[in-house]
Amino acid sequence: MDDKNTKEAFGRLYSIIQKLRAPDGCPWDREQTPQTMRSDLIEETFEAVDAITQNDIPHVKEELGDVFLNTAMITYMNEQLGNFTAADVLNEVSDKIIRRHPHVFPNSEGQQNALEGGAKTAEQVLTQWDAIKRGIENRGGEKSILDEVPKGFPPLLKSYKMRKKAAKAGFELDDKESAFKKLECRLAGLKTAAQAENAQAVEAEVGELLASAVNLARLLKVDPNAALENANTKFYSRFSSVEAQSREKNKTLKDCTKQELETFWNNAQ
């Protein structure tokens, strides 16, 4: 890795952002605030994740650049507001990484919460990471370990993270077999609520069913977010094939019979 080129490239990006935000810069960029940039940051992050999932390397490079742009832009906005500088941001994350890896940096502050004998496996590293986070970095005021999960997370991700946090803290009621049974129980409860046409109960049971599925995924060591994204990609591919097959017959999807649609769907496997 060429450290000089990396430093120069980051400096170039930051100077461009400074120019965009200058009085003679871009009107749009000058009007933005950290609040208005939130949706852009989320969108660019998801686009980067999608590119990584697709293993589209040129696209990964492009989208990571957009993530860098958004984070650097928000950083400079805070620098202009006098909240902190880019150096503060980079030094804080560097200090955090060093502190949470005492098995790599033995003289770091995290050594006091390090596992005896050092972290030898990835699982031990995560256990040690959480111990250091709670023991040294706890800013106080948390009423629950679940308060460490950002409230702004999408519901699926929040559900997954909450259950991981609870399990790491020692709250583990299920094994794989009981989790499967709970999922079946939730599905039965949903059927009962649906048959009773109780909209409020249906919504509650759908939520419990999804939460049970998330917990089962965790026990199976599957990231439900990645699994759902893969399922979305598969659905997109198969549905696009169904559309193409219907067009070949000069029909819209609404013109097709249920049997035709099922045939198209099966052909798309």
Phi and psi restraints in degrees (value plus and minus 20) as a CYANA .aco file:
   2 ASP   PHI    -111.2   -71.2
   2 ASP   PSI      78.6   118.6
   3 ASP   PHI     -81.5   -41.5
   3 ASP   PSI     -56.6   -16.6
   4 LYS   PHI     -83.1   -43.1
   4 LYS   PSI     -66.3   -26.3
   5 ASN   PHI     -84.2   -44.2
   5 ASN   PSI     -57.3   -17.3
   6 THR   PHI     -84.0   -44.0
   6 THR   PSI     -66.5   -26.5
   7 LYS   PHI     -83.5   -43.5
   7 LYS   PSI     -61.6   -21.6
   8 GLU   PHI     -86.0   -46.0
   8 GLU   PSI     -58.1   -18.1
   9 ALA   PHI     -86.8   -46.8
   9 ALA   PSI     -61.9   -21.9
  10 PHE   PHI     -86.3   -46.3
  10 PHE   PSI     -61.6   -21.6
  11 GLY   PHI     -81.4   -41.4
  11 GLY   PSI     -57.7   -17.7
  12 ARG   PHI     -84.4   -44.4
  12 ARG   PSI     -65.5   -25.5
  13 LEU   PHI     -80.2   -40.2
  13 LEU   PSI     -65.3   -25.3
  14 TYR   PHI     -86.4   -46.4
  14 TYR   PSI     -56.8   -16.8
  15 SER   PHI     -88.0   -48.0
  15 SER   PSI     -53.6   -13.6
  16 ILE   PHI     -85.3   -45.3
  16 ILE   PSI     -62.5   -22.5
  17 ILE   PHI     -83.2   -43.2
  17 ILE   PSI     -61.4   -21.4
  18 GLN   PHI     -80.7   -40.7
  18 GLN   PSI     -59.9   -19.9
  19 LYS   PHI     -86.3   -46.3
  19 LYS   PSI     -61.6   -21.6
  20 LEU   PHI     -82.3   -42.3
  20 LEU   PSI     -53.6   -13.6
  21 ARG   PHI    -110.3   -70.3
  21 ARG   PSI     -22.8    17.2
  22 ALA   PHI     -92.8   -52.8
  22 ALA   PSI     141.1   181.1
  23 PRO   PHI     -74.0   -34.0
  23 PRO   PSI     -52.2   -12.2
  24 ASP   PHI    -120.1   -80.1
  24 ASP   PSI      -0.9    39.1
  25 GLY   PHI    -108.7   -68.7
  25 GLY   PSI    -165.3  -125.3
  26 CYS   PHI    -108.5   -68.5
  26 CYS   PSI     107.7   147.7
  27 PRO   PHI     -76.5   -36.5
  27 PRO   PSI     -61.2   -21.2
  28 TRP   PHI     -84.7   -44.7
  28 TRP   PSI     -67.9   -27.9
  29 ASP   PHI     -84.0   -44.0
  29 ASP   PSI     -55.9   -15.9
  30 ARG   PHI     -87.3   -47.3
  30 ARG   PSI     -49.6    -9.6
  31 GLU   PHI     -99.2   -59.2
  31 GLU   PSI     -37.5     2.5
  32 GLN   PHI     -93.3   -53.3
  32 GLN   PSI     133.3   173.3
  33 THR   PHI    -151.4  -111.4
  33 THR   PSI     147.1   187.1
  34 PRO   PHI     -74.9   -34.9
  34 PRO   PSI     -54.2   -14.2
  35 GLN   PHI     -87.2   -47.2
  35 GLN   PSI     -63.5   -23.5
  36 THR   PHI     -92.0   -52.0
  36 THR   PSI     -39.9     0.1
  37 MET   PHI    -106.8   -66.8
  37 MET   PSI     -24.9    15.1
  38 ARG   PHI     -79.8   -39.8
  38 ARG   PSI     -68.3   -28.3
  39 SER   PHI     -85.9   -45.9
  39 SER   PSI     -56.4   -16.4
  40 ASP   PHI     -82.9   -42.9
  40 ASP   PSI     -62.0   -22.0
  41 LEU   PHI     -83.3   -43.3
  41 LEU   PSI     -62.6   -22.6
  42 ILE   PHI     -84.1   -44.1
  42 ILE   PSI     -66.6   -26.6
  43 GLU   PHI     -82.3   -42.3
  43 GLU   PSI     -64.7   -24.7
  44 GLU   PHI     -86.6   -46.6
  44 GLU   PSI     -54.3   -14.3
  45 THR   PHI     -85.8   -45.8
  45 THR   PSI     -63.9   -23.9
  46 PHE   PHI     -85.0   -45.0
  46 PHE   PSI     -57.2   -17.2
  47 GLU   PHI     -85.9   -45.9
  47 GLU   PSI     -56.9   -16.9
  48 ALA   PHI     -86.4   -46.4
  48 ALA   PSI     -62.6   -22.6
  49 VAL   PHI     -81.6   -41.6
  49 VAL   PSI     -61.7   -21.7
  50 ASP   PHI     -82.8   -42.8
  50 ASP   PSI     -62.2   -22.2
  51 ALA   PHI     -84.1   -44.1
  51 ALA   PSI     -59.3   -19.3
  52 ILE   PHI     -85.5   -45.5
  52 ILE   PSI     -62.1   -22.1
  53 THR   PHI     -80.3   -40.3
  53 THR   PSI     -60.3   -20.3
  54 GLN   PHI     -99.2   -59.2
  54 GLN   PSI     -26.7    13.3
  55 ASN   PHI      34.8    74.8
  55 ASN   PSI      16.6    56.6
  56 ASP   PHI    -111.4   -71.4
  56 ASP   PSI      69.0   109.0
  57 ILE   PHI     -78.6   -38.6
  57 ILE   PSI     -67.3   -27.3
  58 PRO   PHI     -78.8   -38.8
  58 PRO   PSI     -58.4   -18.4
  59 HIS   PHI     -90.4   -50.4
  59 HIS   PSI     -56.3   -16.3
  60 VAL   PHI     -78.9   -38.9
  60 VAL   PSI     -66.2   -26.2
  61 LYS   PHI     -79.7   -39.7
  61 LYS   PSI     -64.0   -24.0
  62 GLU   PHI     -85.5   -45.5
  62 GLU   PSI     -67.0   -27.0
  63 GLU   PHI     -90.3   -50.3
  63 GLU   PSI     -56.0   -16.0
  64 LEU   PHI     -83.5   -43.5
  64 LEU   PSI     -54.7   -14.7
  65 GLY   PHI     -82.1   -42.1
  65 GLY   PSI     -60.0   -20.0
  66 ASP   PHI     -86.6   -46.6
  66 ASP   PSI     -56.3   -16.3
  67 VAL   PHI     -84.9   -44.9
  67 VAL   PSI     -64.4   -24.4
  68 PHE   PHI     -77.3   -37.3
  68 PHE   PSI     -64.2   -24.2
  69 LEU   PHI     -79.5   -39.5
  69 LEU   PSI     -67.9   -27.9
  70 ASN   PHI     -86.1   -46.1
  70 ASN   PSI     -62.7   -22.7
  71 THR   PHI     -87.1   -47.1
  71 THR   PSI     -59.8   -19.8
  72 ALA   PHI     -87.5   -47.5
  72 ALA   PSI     -57.5   -17.5
  73 MET   PHI     -83.6   -43.6
  73 MET   PSI     -66.6   -26.6
  74 ILE   PHI     -85.5   -45.5
  74 ILE   PSI     -56.7   -16.7
  75 THR   PHI     -81.9   -41.9
  75 THR   PSI     -66.6   -26.6
  76 TYR   PHI     -86.5   -46.5
  76 TYR   PSI     -54.3   -14.3
  77 MET   PHI     -79.7   -39.7
  77 MET   PSI     -62.9   -22.9
  78 ASN   PHI     -88.8   -48.8
  78 ASN   PSI     -51.4   -11.4
  79 GLU   PHI     -85.5   -45.5
  79 GLU   PSI     -61.0   -21.0
  80 GLN   PHI     -84.6   -44.6
  80 GLN   PSI     -52.2   -12.2
  81 LEU   PHI    -100.7   -60.7
  81 LEU   PSI     -27.3    12.7
  82 GLY   PHI      60.6   100.6
  82 GLY   PSI      -3.3    36.7
  83 ASN   PHI     -99.8   -59.8
  83 ASN   PSI     -67.3   -27.3
  84 PHE   PHI    -188.6  -148.6
  84 PHE   PSI     150.0   190.0
  85 THR   PHI    -130.8   -90.8
  85 THR   PSI     149.7   189.7
  86 ALA   PHI     -81.5   -41.5
  86 ALA   PSI     -57.2   -17.2
  87 ALA   PHI     -82.7   -42.7
  87 ALA   PSI     -58.8   -18.8
  88 ASP   PHI     -80.7   -40.7
  88 ASP   PSI     -64.1   -24.1
  89 VAL   PHI     -83.0   -43.0
  89 VAL   PSI     -69.3   -29.3
  90 LEU   PHI     -88.5   -48.5
  90 LEU   PSI     -59.5   -19.5
  91 ASN   PHI     -88.8   -48.8
  91 ASN   PSI     -56.7   -16.7
  92 GLU   PHI     -85.7   -45.7
  92 GLU   PSI     -63.8   -23.8
  93 VAL   PHI     -90.1   -50.1
  93 VAL   PSI     -53.0   -13.0
  94 SER   PHI     -85.5   -45.5
  94 SER   PSI     -64.3   -24.3
  95 ASP   PHI     -80.7   -40.7
  95 ASP   PSI     -60.7   -20.7
  96 LYS   PHI     -83.4   -43.4
  96 LYS   PSI     -65.5   -25.5
  97 ILE   PHI     -83.6   -43.6
  97 ILE   PSI     -62.1   -22.1
  98 ILE   PHI     -83.8   -43.8
  98 ILE   PSI     -64.4   -24.4
  99 ARG   PHI     -83.0   -43.0
  99 ARG   PSI     -56.9   -16.9
 100 ARG   PHI    -107.5   -67.5
 100 ARG   PSI     -17.9    22.1
 101 HIS   PHI    -144.9  -104.9
 101 HIS   PSI      39.8    79.8
 102 PRO   PHI     -85.4   -45.4
 102 PRO   PSI     -39.0     1.0
 103 HIS   PHI     -95.1   -55.1
 103 HIS   PSI     -34.5     5.5
 104 VAL   PHI    -126.8   -86.8
 104 VAL   PSI     -57.4   -17.4
 105 PHE   PHI    -137.8   -97.8
 105 PHE   PSI      62.7   102.7
 106 PRO   PHI     -83.5   -43.5
 106 PRO   PSI     -39.1     0.9
 107 ASN   PHI    -116.7   -76.7
 107 ASN   PSI      -6.9    33.1
 108 SER   PHI    -100.8   -60.8
 108 SER   PSI     146.5   186.5
 109 GLU   PHI     -81.0   -41.0
 109 GLU   PSI     -47.4    -7.4
 110 GLY   PHI     -91.0   -51.0
 110 GLY   PSI     -27.7    12.3
 111 GLN   PHI     -80.0   -40.0
 111 GLN   PSI     -50.9   -10.9
 112 GLN   PHI     -87.3   -47.3
 112 GLN   PSI     -40.4    -0.4
 113 ASN   PHI    -133.3   -93.3
 113 ASN   PSI      -4.8    35.2
 114 ALA   PHI     -94.1   -54.1
 114 ALA   PSI     132.7   172.7
 115 LEU   PHI     -88.9   -48.9
 115 LEU   PSI     121.7   161.7
 116 GLU   PHI     -85.0   -45.0
 116 GLU   PSI     108.0   148.0
 117 GLY   PHI      67.8   107.8
 117 GLY   PSI     -25.4    14.6
 118 GLY   PHI      67.2   107.2
 118 GLY   PSI     137.2   177.2
 119 ALA   PHI    -101.9   -61.9
 119 ALA   PSI      96.0   136.0
 120 LYS   PHI    -122.1   -82.1
 120 LYS   PSI     -40.4    -0.4
 121 THR   PHI    -144.5  -104.5
 121 THR   PSI     144.7   184.7
 122 ALA   PHI     -81.5   -41.5
 122 ALA   PSI     -58.3   -18.3
 123 GLU   PHI     -84.8   -44.8
 123 GLU   PSI     -59.9   -19.9
 124 GLN   PHI     -86.4   -46.4
 124 GLN   PSI     -55.8   -15.8
 125 VAL   PHI     -81.0   -41.0
 125 VAL   PSI     -63.9   -23.9
 126 LEU   PHI     -86.4   -46.4
 126 LEU   PSI     -58.8   -18.8
 127 THR   PHI     -82.8   -42.8
 127 THR   PSI     -65.0   -25.0
 128 GLN   PHI     -84.9   -44.9
 128 GLN   PSI     -60.6   -20.6
 129 TRP   PHI     -75.3   -35.3
 129 TRP   PSI     -68.6   -28.6
 130 ASP   PHI     -86.4   -46.4
 130 ASP   PSI     -58.1   -18.1
 131 ALA   PHI     -83.3   -43.3
 131 ALA   PSI     -61.6   -21.6
 132 ILE   PHI     -87.9   -47.9
 132 ILE   PSI     -61.2   -21.2
 133 LYS   PHI     -81.1   -41.1
 133 LYS   PSI     -63.8   -23.8
 134 ARG   PHI     -96.9   -56.9
 134 ARG   PSI     -56.7   -16.7
 135 GLY   PHI     -99.1   -59.1
 135 GLY   PSI     -54.3   -14.3
 136 ILE   PHI    -131.2   -91.2
 136 ILE   PSI     -59.9   -19.9
 137 GLU   PHI    -117.1   -77.1
 137 GLU   PSI     -21.6    18.4
 138 ASN   PHI     -80.7   -40.7
 138 ASN   PSI      96.6   136.6
 139 ARG   PHI    -101.8   -61.8
 139 ARG   PSI     -22.9    17.1
 140 GLY   PHI      65.0   105.0
 140 GLY   PSI     140.4   180.4
 141 GLY   PHI      72.1   112.1
 141 GLY   PSI     -32.4     7.6
 142 GLU   PHI     -90.3   -50.3
 142 GLU   PSI     111.6   151.6
 143 LYS   PHI    -110.7   -70.7
 143 LYS   PSI     -38.7     1.3
 144 SER   PHI    -171.7  -131.7
 144 SER   PSI     132.8   172.8
 145 ILE   PHI     -82.7   -42.7
 145 ILE   PSI     -43.8    -3.8
 146 LEU   PHI     -91.2   -51.2
 146 LEU   PSI     -34.5     5.5
 147 ASP   PHI     -87.5   -47.5
 147 ASP   PSI     -33.0     7.0
 148 GLU   PHI     -94.8   -54.8
 148 GLU   PSI     -36.0     4.0
 149 VAL   PHI    -105.1   -65.1
 149 VAL   PSI      98.8   138.8
 150 PRO   PHI     -75.5   -35.5
 150 PRO   PSI     114.0   154.0
 151 LYS   PHI     -88.2   -48.2
 151 LYS   PSI     -40.9    -0.9
 152 GLY   PHI    -105.0   -65.0
 152 GLY   PSI     -18.8    21.2
 153 PHE   PHI     -83.5   -43.5
 153 PHE   PSI     127.5   167.5
 154 PRO   PHI     -78.9   -38.9
 154 PRO   PSI     128.4   168.4
 155 PRO   PHI     -72.6   -32.6
 155 PRO   PSI     -62.2   -22.2
 156 LEU   PHI     -83.6   -43.6
 156 LEU   PSI     -66.6   -26.6
 157 LEU   PHI     -84.8   -44.8
 157 LEU   PSI     -60.8   -20.8
 158 LYS   PHI     -81.7   -41.7
 158 LYS   PSI     -64.1   -24.1
 159 SER   PHI     -80.3   -40.3
 159 SER   PSI     -63.8   -23.8
 160 TYR   PHI     -84.3   -44.3
 160 TYR   PSI     -67.6   -27.6
 161 LYS   PHI     -85.8   -45.8
 161 LYS   PSI     -59.5   -19.5
 162 MET   PHI     -81.6   -41.6
 162 MET   PSI     -63.0   -23.0
 163 ARG   PHI     -90.9   -50.9
 163 ARG   PSI     -53.4   -13.4
 164 LYS   PHI     -86.0   -46.0
 164 LYS   PSI     -62.5   -22.5
 165 LYS   PHI     -81.4   -41.4
 165 LYS   PSI     -66.2   -26.2
 166 ALA   PHI     -82.2   -42.2
 166 ALA   PSI     -61.7   -21.7
 167 ALA   PHI     -86.3   -46.3
 167 ALA   PSI     -61.4   -21.4
 168 LYS   PHI     -84.8   -44.8
 168 LYS   PSI     -48.0    -8.0
 169 ALA   PHI    -100.8   -60.8
 169 ALA   PSI     -25.1    14.9
 170 GLY   PHI      87.9   127.9
 170 GLY   PSI     -19.4    20.6
 171 PHE   PHI    -113.8   -73.8
 171 PHE   PSI      73.2   113.2
 172 GLU   PHI    -155.3  -115.3
 172 GLU   PSI      82.2   122.2
 173 LEU   PHI    -112.6   -72.6
 173 LEU   PSI     -43.1    -3.1
 174 ASP   PHI    -134.6   -94.6
 174 ASP   PSI     129.6   169.6
 175 ASP   PHI    -129.2   -89.2
 175 ASP   PSI    -197.4  -157.4
 176 LYS   PHI     -80.7   -40.7
 176 LYS   PSI     -62.6   -22.6
 177 GLU   PHI     -83.9   -43.9
 177 GLU   PSI     -66.0   -26.0
 178 SER   PHI     -88.6   -48.6
 178 SER   PSI     -50.7   -10.7
 179 ALA   PHI     -87.4   -47.4
 179 ALA   PSI     -57.7   -17.7
 180 PHE   PHI     -82.9   -42.9
 180 PHE   PSI     -62.5   -22.5
 181 LYS   PHI     -84.8   -44.8
 181 LYS   PSI     -59.5   -19.5
 182 LYS   PHI     -84.5   -44.5
 182 LYS   PSI     -57.3   -17.3
 183 LEU   PHI     -83.9   -43.9
 183 LEU   PSI     -62.6   -22.6
 184 GLU   PHI     -84.2   -44.2
 184 GLU   PSI     -59.1   -19.1
 185 CYS   PHI     -84.4   -44.4
 185 CYS   PSI     -62.2   -22.2
 186 ARG   PHI     -85.0   -45.0
 186 ARG   PSI     -57.9   -17.9
 187 LEU   PHI     -85.2   -45.2
 187 LEU   PSI     -59.8   -19.8
 188 ALA   PHI     -84.9   -44.9
 188 ALA   PSI     -60.2   -20.2
 189 GLY   PHI     -83.3   -43.3
 189 GLY   PSI     -58.0   -18.0
 190 LEU   PHI     -86.0   -46.0
 190 LEU   PSI     -61.3   -21.3
 191 LYS   PHI     -81.5   -41.5
 191 LYS   PSI     -62.7   -22.7
 192 THR   PHI     -82.4   -42.4
 192 THR   PSI     -65.2   -25.2
 193 ALA   PHI     -84.5   -44.5
 193 ALA   PSI     -59.0   -19.0
 194 ALA   PHI     -87.4   -47.4
 194 ALA   PSI     -60.7   -20.7
 195 GLN   PHI     -84.7   -44.7
 195 GLN   PSI     -53.0   -13.0
 196 ALA   PHI    -100.6   -60.6
 196 ALA   PSI     -25.2    14.8
 197 GLU   PHI      33.8    73.8
 197 GLU   PSI      21.6    61.6
 198 ASN   PHI    -119.3   -79.3
 198 ASN   PSI      77.9   117.9
 199 ALA   PHI     -79.6   -39.6
 199 ALA   PSI     -61.9   -21.9
 200 GLN   PHI     -85.3   -45.3
 200 GLN   PSI     -62.0   -22.0
 201 ALA   PHI     -87.9   -47.9
 201 ALA   PSI     -57.0   -17.0
 202 VAL   PHI     -80.9   -40.9
 202 VAL   PSI     -66.6   -26.6
 203 GLU   PHI     -80.4   -40.4
 203 GLU   PSI     -63.1   -23.1
 204 ALA   PHI     -83.6   -43.6
 204 ALA   PSI     -62.6   -22.6
 205 GLU   PHI     -89.7   -49.7
 205 GLU   PSI     -55.4   -15.4
 206 VAL   PHI     -81.9   -41.9
 206 VAL   PSI     -63.6   -23.6
 207 GLY   PHI     -80.7   -40.7
 207 GLY   PSI     -64.0   -24.0
 208 GLU   PHI     -87.0   -47.0
 208 GLU   PSI     -56.5   -16.5
 209 LEU   PHI     -83.7   -43.7
 209 LEU   PSI     -65.6   -25.6
 210 LEU   PHI     -83.9   -43.9
 210 LEU   PSI     -61.7   -21.7
 211 ALA   PHI     -83.6   -43.6
 211 ALA   PSI     -58.8   -18.8
 212 SER   PHI     -86.3   -46.3
 212 SER   PSI     -58.3   -18.3
 213 ALA   PHI     -85.0   -45.0
 213 ALA   PSI     -59.9   -19.9
 214 VAL   PHI     -82.6   -42.6
 214 VAL   PSI     -63.2   -23.2
 215 ASN   PHI     -86.3   -46.3
 215 ASN   PSI     -58.5   -18.5
 216 LEU   PHI     -84.1   -44.1
 216 LEU   PSI     -61.7   -21.7
 217 ALA   PHI     -79.1   -39.1
 217 ALA   PSI     -61.6   -21.6
 218 ARG   PHI     -80.7   -40.7
 218 ARG   PSI     -64.5   -24.5
 219 LEU   PHI     -85.6   -45.6
 219 LEU   PSI     -49.4    -9.4
 220 LEU   PHI    -106.4   -66.4
 220 LEU   PSI     -16.4    23.6
 221 LYS   PHI      41.2    81.2
 221 LYS   PSI      21.4    61.4
 222 VAL   PHI    -137.2   -97.2
 222 VAL   PSI     111.4   151.4
 223 ASP   PHI     -97.7   -57.7
 223 ASP   PSI      93.2   133.2
 224 PRO   PHI     -83.6   -43.6
 224 PRO   PSI     -47.8    -7.8
 225 ASN   PHI     -86.2   -46.2
 225 ASN   PSI     -65.8   -25.8
 226 ALA   PHI     -86.8   -46.8
 226 ALA   PSI     -59.8   -19.8
 227 ALA   PHI     -83.0   -43.0
 227 ALA   PSI     -63.5   -23.5
 228 LEU   PHI     -87.6   -47.6
 228 LEU   PSI     -57.3   -17.3
 229 GLU   PHI     -84.9   -44.9
 229 GLU   PSI     -60.2   -20.2
 230 ASN   PHI     -82.5   -42.5
 230 ASN   PSI     -60.7   -20.7
 231 ALA   PHI     -85.2   -45.2
 231 ALA   PSI     -58.1   -18.1
 232 ASN   PHI     -83.0   -43.0
 232 ASN   PSI     -61.8   -21.8
 233 THR   PHI     -83.6   -43.6
 233 THR   PSI     -62.1   -22.1
 234 LYS   PHI     -85.0   -45.0
 234 LYS   PSI     -62.5   -22.5
 235 PHE   PHI     -82.1   -42.1
 235 PHE   PSI     -61.8   -21.8
 236 TYR   PHI     -79.1   -39.1
 236 TYR   PSI     -65.7   -25.7
 237 SER   PHI     -83.8   -43.8
 237 SER   PSI     -66.4   -26.4
 238 ARG   PHI     -90.5   -50.5
 238 ARG   PSI     -60.0   -20.0
 239 PHE   PHI     -85.2   -45.2
 239 PHE   PSI     -59.3   -19.3
 240 SER   PHI     -81.3   -41.3
 240 SER   PSI     -56.6   -16.6
 241 SER   PHI     -86.9   -46.9
 241 SER   PSI     -60.1   -20.1
 242 VAL   PHI     -80.6   -40.6
 242 VAL   PSI     -63.5   -23.5
 243 GLU   PHI     -80.4   -40.4
 243 GLU   PSI     -63.8   -23.8
 244 ALA   PHI     -84.5   -44.5
 244 ALA   PSI     -61.5   -21.5
 245 GLN   PHI     -85.7   -45.7
 245 GLN   PSI     -57.1   -17.1
 246 SER   PHI     -88.9   -48.9
 246 SER   PSI     -56.9   -16.9
 247 ARG   PHI     -84.9   -44.9
 247 ARG   PSI     -55.1   -15.1
 248 GLU   PHI     -81.5   -41.5
 248 GLU   PSI     -46.8    -6.8
 249 LYS   PHI    -116.6   -76.6
 249 LYS   PSI      -8.8    31.2
 250 ASN   PHI      36.6    76.6
 250 ASN   PSI      20.9    60.9
 251 LYS   PHI    -147.2  -107.2
 251 LYS   PSI     132.6   172.6
 252 THR   PHI    -109.5   -69.5
 252 THR   PSI     147.7   187.7
 253 LEU   PHI     -82.1   -42.1
 253 LEU   PSI     -54.4   -14.4
 254 LYS   PHI     -89.3   -49.3
 254 LYS   PSI     -43.0    -3.0
 255 ASP   PHI    -101.1   -61.1
 255 ASP   PSI     -38.1     1.9
 256 CYS   PHI    -100.3   -60.3
 256 CYS   PSI     127.3   167.3
 257 THR   PHI     -97.3   -57.3
 257 THR   PSI     144.4   184.4
 258 LYS   PHI     -80.4   -40.4
 258 LYS   PSI     -58.3   -18.3
 259 GLN   PHI     -85.6   -45.6
 259 GLN   PSI     -59.6   -19.6
 260 GLU   PHI     -83.9   -43.9
 260 GLU   PSI     -64.0   -24.0
 261 LEU   PHI     -82.0   -42.0
 261 LEU   PSI     -60.8   -20.8
 262 GLU   PHI     -85.8   -45.8
 262 GLU   PSI     -57.9   -17.9
 263 THR   PHI     -84.5   -44.5
 263 THR   PSI     -65.4   -25.4
 264 PHE   PHI     -78.3   -38.3
 264 PHE   PSI     -64.5   -24.5
 265 TRP   PHI     -82.3   -42.3
 265 TRP   PSI     -65.2   -25.2
 266 ASN   PHI     -86.2   -46.2
 266 ASN   PSI     -54.3   -14.3
 267 ASN   PHI     -86.6   -46.6
 267 ASN   PSI     -44.7    -4.7
 268 ALA   PHI    -102.1   -62.1
 268 ALA   PSI     -23.2    16.8
